[in-house]
Amino acid sequence: MLNNYETVFIANPVLSAPQMKEAVDKFKAIITEGKGEIVHEEDWGLRKLAYPIQKKSTGFYYLIEYKVEGELINKIETEFRRDERVMRFLSVKLGKYAFAYAEKKRSMKQQKKEE
């Protein structure tokens, strides 16, 4: 059975746009190769950190929502730990209510864009 997950990661701010895209594509490929499905993704851009990480005060934030088998999440998190471009990451398993809320929030945001 596929579980719903959401991962937000913070990438090193010295990365160029192509390097950032390459990092995102790498993690998306791991999900899809593991027979997962990417539900939604958002590039939150460069933001100020609450506290310095690796002597840096900013970072590129990126969110990926996806559905995968439970065993694959360990492989995904291992890849986040190994990638030197990623400063921090957090993966959360979404329950059915959290997933429904995220979908509702996305649809409301889409409606606002259309107006």
Phi and psi in radians as a Rosetta constraint file:
Dihedral C 1 N 2 CA 2 C 2 CIRCULARHARMONIC -1.495 0.35
Dihedral N 2 CA 2 C 2 N 3 CIRCULARHARMONIC 2.342 0.35
Dihedral C 2 N 3 CA 3 C 3 CIRCULARHARMONIC -1.821 0.35
Dihedral N 3 CA 3 C 3 N 4 CIRCULARHARMONIC 2.666 0.35
Dihedral C 3 N 4 CA 4 C 4 CIRCULARHARMONIC -1.600 0.35
Dihedral N 4 CA 4 C 4 N 5 CIRCULARHARMONIC 2.280 0.35
Dihedral C 4 N 5 CA 5 C 5 CIRCULARHARMONIC -2.290 0.35
Dihedral N 5 CA 5 C 5 N 6 CIRCULARHARMONIC 2.776 0.35
Dihedral C 5 N 6 CA 6 C 6 CIRCULARHARMONIC -2.393 0.35
Dihedral N 6 CA 6 C 6 N 7 CIRCULARHARMONIC 2.239 0.35
Dihedral C 6 N 7 CA 7 C 7 CIRCULARHARMONIC -2.185 0.35
Dihedral N 7 CA 7 C 7 N 8 CIRCULARHARMONIC 2.267 0.35
Dihedral C 7 N 8 CA 8 C 8 CIRCULARHARMONIC -1.981 0.35
Dihedral N 8 CA 8 C 8 N 9 CIRCULARHARMONIC 2.269 0.35
Dihedral C 8 N 9 CA 9 C 9 CIRCULARHARMONIC -2.249 0.35
Dihedral N 9 CA 9 C 9 N 10 CIRCULARHARMONIC 2.684 0.35
Dihedral C 9 N 10 CA 10 C 10 CIRCULARHARMONIC -1.971 0.35
Dihedral N 10 CA 10 C 10 N 11 CIRCULARHARMONIC 2.098 0.35
Dihedral C 10 N 11 CA 11 C 11 CIRCULARHARMONIC -1.734 0.35
Dihedral N 11 CA 11 C 11 N 12 CIRCULARHARMONIC 2.735 0.35
Dihedral C 11 N 12 CA 12 C 12 CIRCULARHARMONIC -0.978 0.35
Dihedral N 12 CA 12 C 12 N 13 CIRCULARHARMONIC 2.310 0.35
Dihedral C 12 N 13 CA 13 C 13 CIRCULARHARMONIC -1.249 0.35
Dihedral N 13 CA 13 C 13 N 14 CIRCULARHARMONIC -0.202 0.35
Dihedral C 13 N 14 CA 14 C 14 CIRCULARHARMONIC -1.477 0.35
Dihedral N 14 CA 14 C 14 N 15 CIRCULARHARMONIC -0.041 0.35
Dihedral C 14 N 15 CA 15 C 15 CIRCULARHARMONIC -1.224 0.35
Dihedral N 15 CA 15 C 15 N 16 CIRCULARHARMONIC 2.514 0.35
Dihedral C 15 N 16 CA 16 C 16 CIRCULARHARMONIC -1.428 0.35
Dihedral N 16 CA 16 C 16 N 17 CIRCULARHARMONIC 2.947 0.35
Dihedral C 16 N 17 CA 17 C 17 CIRCULARHARMONIC -1.020 0.35
Dihedral N 17 CA 17 C 17 N 18 CIRCULARHARMONIC -0.783 0.35
Dihedral C 17 N 18 CA 18 C 18 CIRCULARHARMONIC -1.106 0.35
Dihedral N 18 CA 18 C 18 N 19 CIRCULARHARMONIC -0.635 0.35
Dihedral C 18 N 19 CA 19 C 19 CIRCULARHARMONIC -1.158 0.35
Dihedral N 19 CA 19 C 19 N 20 CIRCULARHARMONIC -0.683 0.35
Dihedral C 19 N 20 CA 20 C 20 CIRCULARHARMONIC -1.145 0.35
Dihedral N 20 CA 20 C 20 N 21 CIRCULARHARMONIC -0.764 0.35
Dihedral C 20 N 21 CA 21 C 21 CIRCULARHARMONIC -1.080 0.35
Dihedral N 21 CA 21 C 21 N 22 CIRCULARHARMONIC -0.687 0.35
Dihedral C 21 N 22 CA 22 C 22 CIRCULARHARMONIC -1.105 0.35
Dihedral N 22 CA 22 C 22 N 23 CIRCULARHARMONIC -0.723 0.35
Dihedral C 22 N 23 CA 23 C 23 CIRCULARHARMONIC -1.117 0.35
Dihedral N 23 CA 23 C 23 N 24 CIRCULARHARMONIC -0.795 0.35
Dihedral C 23 N 24 CA 24 C 24 CIRCULARHARMONIC -1.089 0.35
Dihedral N 24 CA 24 C 24 N 25 CIRCULARHARMONIC -0.782 0.35
Dihedral C 24 N 25 CA 25 C 25 CIRCULARHARMONIC -1.078 0.35
Dihedral N 25 CA 25 C 25 N 26 CIRCULARHARMONIC -0.620 0.35
Dihedral C 25 N 26 CA 26 C 26 CIRCULARHARMONIC -1.068 0.35
Dihedral N 26 CA 26 C 26 N 27 CIRCULARHARMONIC -0.818 0.35
Dihedral C 26 N 27 CA 27 C 27 CIRCULARHARMONIC -1.246 0.35
Dihedral N 27 CA 27 C 27 N 28 CIRCULARHARMONIC -0.626 0.35
Dihedral C 27 N 28 CA 28 C 28 CIRCULARHARMONIC -1.121 0.35
Dihedral N 28 CA 28 C 28 N 29 CIRCULARHARMONIC -0.664 0.35
Dihedral C 28 N 29 CA 29 C 29 CIRCULARHARMONIC -1.139 0.35
Dihedral N 29 CA 29 C 29 N 30 CIRCULARHARMONIC -0.690 0.35
Dihedral C 29 N 30 CA 30 C 30 CIRCULARHARMONIC -1.063 0.35
Dihedral N 30 CA 30 C 30 N 31 CIRCULARHARMONIC -0.719 0.35
Dihedral C 30 N 31 CA 31 C 31 CIRCULARHARMONIC -1.144 0.35
Dihedral N 31 CA 31 C 31 N 32 CIRCULARHARMONIC -0.868 0.35
Dihedral C 31 N 32 CA 32 C 32 CIRCULARHARMONIC -1.217 0.35
Dihedral N 32 CA 32 C 32 N 33 CIRCULARHARMONIC -0.613 0.35
Dihedral C 32 N 33 CA 33 C 33 CIRCULARHARMONIC -1.170 0.35
Dihedral N 33 CA 33 C 33 N 34 CIRCULARHARMONIC -0.495 0.35
Dihedral C 33 N 34 CA 34 C 34 CIRCULARHARMONIC -1.501 0.35
Dihedral N 34 CA 34 C 34 N 35 CIRCULARHARMONIC 0.366 0.35
Dihedral C 34 N 35 CA 35 C 35 CIRCULARHARMONIC 1.091 0.35
Dihedral N 35 CA 35 C 35 N 36 CIRCULARHARMONIC 0.534 0.35
Dihedral C 35 N 36 CA 36 C 36 CIRCULARHARMONIC -1.620 0.35
Dihedral N 36 CA 36 C 36 N 37 CIRCULARHARMONIC 3.022 0.35
Dihedral C 36 N 37 CA 37 C 37 CIRCULARHARMONIC -2.293 0.35
Dihedral N 37 CA 37 C 37 N 38 CIRCULARHARMONIC 2.193 0.35
Dihedral C 37 N 38 CA 38 C 38 CIRCULARHARMONIC -1.473 0.35
Dihedral N 38 CA 38 C 38 N 39 CIRCULARHARMONIC 2.121 0.35
Dihedral C 38 N 39 CA 39 C 39 CIRCULARHARMONIC -1.560 0.35
Dihedral N 39 CA 39 C 39 N 40 CIRCULARHARMONIC -0.749 0.35
Dihedral C 39 N 40 CA 40 C 40 CIRCULARHARMONIC -2.791 0.35
Dihedral N 40 CA 40 C 40 N 41 CIRCULARHARMONIC 2.641 0.35
Dihedral C 40 N 41 CA 41 C 41 CIRCULARHARMONIC -2.554 0.35
Dihedral N 41 CA 41 C 41 N 42 CIRCULARHARMONIC 2.590 0.35
Dihedral C 41 N 42 CA 42 C 42 CIRCULARHARMONIC -2.432 0.35
Dihedral N 42 CA 42 C 42 N 43 CIRCULARHARMONIC 2.348 0.35
Dihedral C 42 N 43 CA 43 C 43 CIRCULARHARMONIC -1.697 0.35
Dihedral N 43 CA 43 C 43 N 44 CIRCULARHARMONIC 1.926 0.35
Dihedral C 43 N 44 CA 44 C 44 CIRCULARHARMONIC -1.503 0.35
Dihedral N 44 CA 44 C 44 N 45 CIRCULARHARMONIC -0.165 0.35
Dihedral C 44 N 45 CA 45 C 45 CIRCULARHARMONIC 1.394 0.35
Dihedral N 45 CA 45 C 45 N 46 CIRCULARHARMONIC -2.914 0.35
Dihedral C 45 N 46 CA 46 C 46 CIRCULARHARMONIC -1.389 0.35
Dihedral N 46 CA 46 C 46 N 47 CIRCULARHARMONIC 2.189 0.35
Dihedral C 46 N 47 CA 47 C 47 CIRCULARHARMONIC -2.348 0.35
Dihedral N 47 CA 47 C 47 N 48 CIRCULARHARMONIC 2.747 0.35
Dihedral C 47 N 48 CA 48 C 48 CIRCULARHARMONIC -1.351 0.35
Dihedral N 48 CA 48 C 48 N 49 CIRCULARHARMONIC 2.403 0.35
Dihedral C 48 N 49 CA 49 C 49 CIRCULARHARMONIC -1.488 0.35
Dihedral N 49 CA 49 C 49 N 50 CIRCULARHARMONIC 2.680 0.35
Dihedral C 49 N 50 CA 50 C 50 CIRCULARHARMONIC -1.196 0.35
Dihedral N 50 CA 50 C 50 N 51 CIRCULARHARMONIC -0.540 0.35
Dihedral C 50 N 51 CA 51 C 51 CIRCULARHARMONIC -2.599 0.35
Dihedral N 51 CA 51 C 51 N 52 CIRCULARHARMONIC 2.697 0.35
Dihedral C 51 N 52 CA 52 C 52 CIRCULARHARMONIC -1.115 0.35
Dihedral N 52 CA 52 C 52 N 53 CIRCULARHARMONIC 2.418 0.35
Dihedral C 52 N 53 CA 53 C 53 CIRCULARHARMONIC -2.155 0.35
Dihedral N 53 CA 53 C 53 N 54 CIRCULARHARMONIC 2.182 0.35
Dihedral C 53 N 54 CA 54 C 54 CIRCULARHARMONIC 0.911 0.35
Dihedral N 54 CA 54 C 54 N 55 CIRCULARHARMONIC 0.707 0.35
Dihedral C 54 N 55 CA 55 C 55 CIRCULARHARMONIC 1.100 0.35
Dihedral N 55 CA 55 C 55 N 56 CIRCULARHARMONIC 0.430 0.35
Dihedral C 55 N 56 CA 56 C 56 CIRCULARHARMONIC -2.060 0.35
Dihedral N 56 CA 56 C 56 N 57 CIRCULARHARMONIC 2.487 0.35
Dihedral C 56 N 57 CA 57 C 57 CIRCULARHARMONIC -1.849 0.35
Dihedral N 57 CA 57 C 57 N 58 CIRCULARHARMONIC -0.070 0.35
Dihedral C 57 N 58 CA 58 C 58 CIRCULARHARMONIC -2.321 0.35
Dihedral N 58 CA 58 C 58 N 59 CIRCULARHARMONIC 2.910 0.35
Dihedral C 58 N 59 CA 59 C 59 CIRCULARHARMONIC -2.866 0.35
Dihedral N 59 CA 59 C 59 N 60 CIRCULARHARMONIC 2.749 0.35
Dihedral C 59 N 60 CA 60 C 60 CIRCULARHARMONIC -1.506 0.35
Dihedral N 60 CA 60 C 60 N 61 CIRCULARHARMONIC 2.126 0.35
Dihedral C 60 N 61 CA 61 C 61 CIRCULARHARMONIC -1.694 0.35
Dihedral N 61 CA 61 C 61 N 62 CIRCULARHARMONIC 2.458 0.35
Dihedral C 61 N 62 CA 62 C 62 CIRCULARHARMONIC -2.544 0.35
Dihedral N 62 CA 62 C 62 N 63 CIRCULARHARMONIC 2.370 0.35
Dihedral C 62 N 63 CA 63 C 63 CIRCULARHARMONIC -2.014 0.35
Dihedral N 63 CA 63 C 63 N 64 CIRCULARHARMONIC 2.354 0.35
Dihedral C 63 N 64 CA 64 C 64 CIRCULARHARMONIC -2.274 0.35
Dihedral N 64 CA 64 C 64 N 65 CIRCULARHARMONIC 2.206 0.35
Dihedral C 64 N 65 CA 65 C 65 CIRCULARHARMONIC -1.863 0.35
Dihedral N 65 CA 65 C 65 N 66 CIRCULARHARMONIC 2.320 0.35
Dihedral C 65 N 66 CA 66 C 66 CIRCULARHARMONIC -2.685 0.35
Dihedral N 66 CA 66 C 66 N 67 CIRCULARHARMONIC 2.898 0.35
Dihedral C 66 N 67 CA 67 C 67 CIRCULARHARMONIC -2.080 0.35
Dihedral N 67 CA 67 C 67 N 68 CIRCULARHARMONIC 2.171 0.35
Dihedral C 67 N 68 CA 68 C 68 CIRCULARHARMONIC -2.523 0.35
Dihedral N 68 CA 68 C 68 N 69 CIRCULARHARMONIC 2.907 0.35
Dihedral C 68 N 69 CA 69 C 69 CIRCULARHARMONIC -1.164 0.35
Dihedral N 69 CA 69 C 69 N 70 CIRCULARHARMONIC 2.628 0.35
Dihedral C 69 N 70 CA 70 C 70 CIRCULARHARMONIC -1.023 0.35
Dihedral N 70 CA 70 C 70 N 71 CIRCULARHARMONIC -0.602 0.35
Dihedral C 70 N 71 CA 71 C 71 CIRCULARHARMONIC -1.221 0.35
Dihedral N 71 CA 71 C 71 N 72 CIRCULARHARMONIC -0.473 0.35
Dihedral C 71 N 72 CA 72 C 72 CIRCULARHARMONIC -1.253 0.35
Dihedral N 72 CA 72 C 72 N 73 CIRCULARHARMONIC -0.400 0.35
Dihedral C 72 N 73 CA 73 C 73 CIRCULARHARMONIC -1.071 0.35
Dihedral N 73 CA 73 C 73 N 74 CIRCULARHARMONIC -0.598 0.35
Dihedral C 73 N 74 CA 74 C 74 CIRCULARHARMONIC -1.117 0.35
Dihedral N 74 CA 74 C 74 N 75 CIRCULARHARMONIC -0.714 0.35
Dihedral C 74 N 75 CA 75 C 75 CIRCULARHARMONIC -1.141 0.35
Dihedral N 75 CA 75 C 75 N 76 CIRCULARHARMONIC -0.742 0.35
Dihedral C 75 N 76 CA 76 C 76 CIRCULARHARMONIC -1.082 0.35
Dihedral N 76 CA 76 C 76 N 77 CIRCULARHARMONIC -0.813 0.35
Dihedral C 76 N 77 CA 77 C 77 CIRCULARHARMONIC -1.163 0.35
Dihedral N 77 CA 77 C 77 N 78 CIRCULARHARMONIC -0.613 0.35
Dihedral C 77 N 78 CA 78 C 78 CIRCULARHARMONIC -1.081 0.35
Dihedral N 78 CA 78 C 78 N 79 CIRCULARHARMONIC -0.725 0.35
Dihedral C 78 N 79 CA 79 C 79 CIRCULARHARMONIC -1.141 0.35
Dihedral N 79 CA 79 C 79 N 80 CIRCULARHARMONIC -0.643 0.35
Dihedral C 79 N 80 CA 80 C 80 CIRCULARHARMONIC -1.101 0.35
Dihedral N 80 CA 80 C 80 N 81 CIRCULARHARMONIC -0.724 0.35
Dihedral C 80 N 81 CA 81 C 81 CIRCULARHARMONIC -1.160 0.35
Dihedral N 81 CA 81 C 81 N 82 CIRCULARHARMONIC -0.636 0.35
Dihedral C 81 N 82 CA 82 C 82 CIRCULARHARMONIC -1.332 0.35
Dihedral N 82 CA 82 C 82 N 83 CIRCULARHARMONIC -0.462 0.35
Dihedral C 82 N 83 CA 83 C 83 CIRCULARHARMONIC -1.375 0.35
Dihedral N 83 CA 83 C 83 N 84 CIRCULARHARMONIC 2.036 0.35
Dihedral C 83 N 84 CA 84 C 84 CIRCULARHARMONIC -1.233 0.35
Dihedral N 84 CA 84 C 84 N 85 CIRCULARHARMONIC -0.236 0.35
Dihedral C 84 N 85 CA 85 C 85 CIRCULARHARMONIC -1.301 0.35
Dihedral N 85 CA 85 C 85 N 86 CIRCULARHARMONIC -0.380 0.35
Dihedral C 85 N 86 CA 86 C 86 CIRCULARHARMONIC -1.642 0.35
Dihedral N 86 CA 86 C 86 N 87 CIRCULARHARMONIC 2.127 0.35
Dihedral C 86 N 87 CA 87 C 87 CIRCULARHARMONIC -1.527 0.35
Dihedral N 87 CA 87 C 87 N 88 CIRCULARHARMONIC -0.703 0.35
Dihedral C 87 N 88 CA 88 C 88 CIRCULARHARMONIC -2.605 0.35
Dihedral N 88 CA 88 C 88 N 89 CIRCULARHARMONIC 2.707 0.35
Dihedral C 88 N 89 CA 89 C 89 CIRCULARHARMONIC -2.644 0.35
Dihedral N 89 CA 89 C 89 N 90 CIRCULARHARMONIC 2.746 0.35
Dihedral C 89 N 90 CA 90 C 90 CIRCULARHARMONIC -2.538 0.35
Dihedral N 90 CA 90 C 90 N 91 CIRCULARHARMONIC 2.143 0.35
Dihedral C 90 N 91 CA 91 C 91 CIRCULARHARMONIC -1.912 0.35
Dihedral N 91 CA 91 C 91 N 92 CIRCULARHARMONIC 2.356 0.35
Dihedral C 91 N 92 CA 92 C 92 CIRCULARHARMONIC -2.255 0.35
Dihedral N 92 CA 92 C 92 N 93 CIRCULARHARMONIC 2.325 0.35
Dihedral C 92 N 93 CA 93 C 93 CIRCULARHARMONIC -1.443 0.35
Dihedral N 93 CA 93 C 93 N 94 CIRCULARHARMONIC 2.194 0.35
Dihedral C 93 N 94 CA 94 C 94 CIRCULARHARMONIC -1.602 0.35
Dihedral N 94 CA 94 C 94 N 95 CIRCULARHARMONIC 2.247 0.35
Dihedral C 94 N 95 CA 95 C 95 CIRCULARHARMONIC -1.307 0.35
Dihedral N 95 CA 95 C 95 N 96 CIRCULARHARMONIC 3.078 0.35
Dihedral C 95 N 96 CA 96 C 96 CIRCULARHARMONIC -1.124 0.35
Dihedral N 96 CA 96 C 96 N 97 CIRCULARHARMONIC -0.591 0.35
Dihedral C 96 N 97 CA 97 C 97 CIRCULARHARMONIC -1.282 0.35
Dihedral N 97 CA 97 C 97 N 98 CIRCULARHARMONIC -0.698 0.35
Dihedral C 97 N 98 CA 98 C 98 CIRCULARHARMONIC -1.134 0.35
Dihedral N 98 CA 98 C 98 N 99 CIRCULARHARMONIC -0.687 0.35
Dihedral C 98 N 99 CA 99 C 99 CIRCULARHARMONIC -1.156 0.35
Dihedral N 99 CA 99 C 99 N 100 CIRCULARHARMONIC -0.748 0.35
Dihedral C 99 N 100 CA 100 C 100 CIRCULARHARMONIC -1.110 0.35
Dihedral N 100 CA 100 C 100 N 101 CIRCULARHARMONIC -0.688 0.35
Dihedral C 100 N 101 CA 101 C 101 CIRCULARHARMONIC -1.116 0.35
Dihedral N 101 CA 101 C 101 N 102 CIRCULARHARMONIC -0.748 0.35
Dihedral C 101 N 102 CA 102 C 102 CIRCULARHARMONIC -1.105 0.35
Dihedral N 102 CA 102 C 102 N 103 CIRCULARHARMONIC -0.701 0.35
Dihedral C 102 N 103 CA 103 C 103 CIRCULARHARMONIC -1.133 0.35
Dihedral N 103 CA 103 C 103 N 104 CIRCULARHARMONIC -0.748 0.35
Dihedral C 103 N 104 CA 104 C 104 CIRCULARHARMONIC -1.100 0.35
Dihedral N 104 CA 104 C 104 N 105 CIRCULARHARMONIC -0.746 0.35
Dihedral C 104 N 105 CA 105 C 105 CIRCULARHARMONIC -1.088 0.35
Dihedral N 105 CA 105 C 105 N 106 CIRCULARHARMONIC -0.736 0.35
Dihedral C 105 N 106 CA 106 C 106 CIRCULARHARMONIC -1.115 0.35
Dihedral N 106 CA 106 C 106 N 107 CIRCULARHARMONIC -0.744 0.35
Dihedral C 106 N 107 CA 107 C 107 CIRCULARHARMONIC -1.164 0.35
Dihedral N 107 CA 107 C 107 N 108 CIRCULARHARMONIC -0.645 0.35
Dihedral C 107 N 108 CA 108 C 108 CIRCULARHARMONIC -1.152 0.35
Dihedral N 108 CA 108 C 108 N 109 CIRCULARHARMONIC -0.696 0.35
Dihedral C 108 N 109 CA 109 C 109 CIRCULARHARMONIC -1.134 0.35
Dihedral N 109 CA 109 C 109 N 110 CIRCULARHARMONIC -0.655 0.35
Dihedral C 109 N 110 CA 110 C 110 CIRCULARHARMONIC -1.151 0.35
Dihedral N 110 CA 110 C 110 N 111 CIRCULARHARMONIC -0.721 0.35
Dihedral C 110 N 111 CA 111 C 111 CIRCULARHARMONIC -1.110 0.35
Dihedral N 111 CA 111 C 111 N 112 CIRCULARHARMONIC -0.687 0.35
Dihedral C 111 N 112 CA 112 C 112 CIRCULARHARMONIC -1.126 0.35
Dihedral N 112 CA 112 C 112 N 113 CIRCULARHARMONIC -0.660 0.35
Dihedral C 112 N 113 CA 113 C 113 CIRCULARHARMONIC -1.135 0.35
Dihedral N 113 CA 113 C 113 N 114 CIRCULARHARMONIC -0.653 0.35
Dihedral C 113 N 114 CA 114 C 114 CIRCULARHARMONIC -1.260 0.35
Dihedral N 114 CA 114 C 114 N 115 CIRCULARHARMONIC -0.426 0.35
